[in-house]
Amino acid sequence: MDHIVPISRGGRSVKNNVVPCCKTCNTKKLQMLPIEWHEYMNSLGMD
């Protein structure tokens, strides 16, 4: 389970803020928002 808006950034464990995610990706994402994660992946050439 991954929070779209991380709890550390004010997100909550509610239905519209939680999505399935593998542990590896969730761990790499840290406290990033989806747009920040996308930009990070683009910077690595992994879009």
C-alpha positions as CSV (number, residue, x, y, z in Angstrom):
1,M,0.0,0.0,0.0
2,D,1.3,3.4,-0.9
3,H,-0.1,6.8,0.1
4,I,-0.4,9.2,-2.9
5,V,0.2,12.1,-0.5
6,P,2.5,10.7,2.1
7,I,1.5,10.8,5.7
8,S,4.6,12.7,6.5
9,R,3.4,15.4,4.1
10,G,-0.2,15.6,5.5
11,G,-1.8,12.7,3.7
12,R,-4.2,10.3,5.4
13,S,-5.0,6.6,5.1
14,V,-8.3,7.2,3.2
15,K,-9.6,5.4,0.1
16,N,-8.7,8.1,-2.4
17,N,-5.2,8.5,-1.1
18,V,-4.1,4.9,-1.0
19,V,-3.0,2.7,-4.0
20,P,-1.4,-0.7,-4.3
21,C,2.4,-0.6,-4.7
22,C,5.2,-3.1,-4.4
23,K,7.5,-2.7,-1.3
24,T,10.6,-2.0,-3.4
25,C,9.0,0.9,-5.3
26,N,7.3,2.3,-2.2
27,T,10.6,2.3,-0.4
28,K,12.4,4.1,-3.2
29,K,9.6,6.7,-3.5
30,L,10.1,7.9,0.1
31,Q,8.1,11.0,0.8
32,M,7.8,12.2,-2.8
33,L,4.5,13.2,-4.4
34,P,3.6,11.4,-7.7
35,I,4.8,14.4,-9.8
36,E,8.1,14.5,-7.9
37,W,8.6,10.7,-8.4
38,H,7.8,11.1,-12.1
39,E,10.4,13.9,-12.5
40,Y,12.9,11.8,-10.6
41,M,12.4,8.8,-12.8
42,N,12.7,11.0,-15.9
43,S,16.0,12.4,-14.6
44,L,17.2,8.8,-14.6
45,G,16.0,8.2,-18.1
46,M,13.3,5.7,-16.8
47,D,10.1,7.3,-18.0
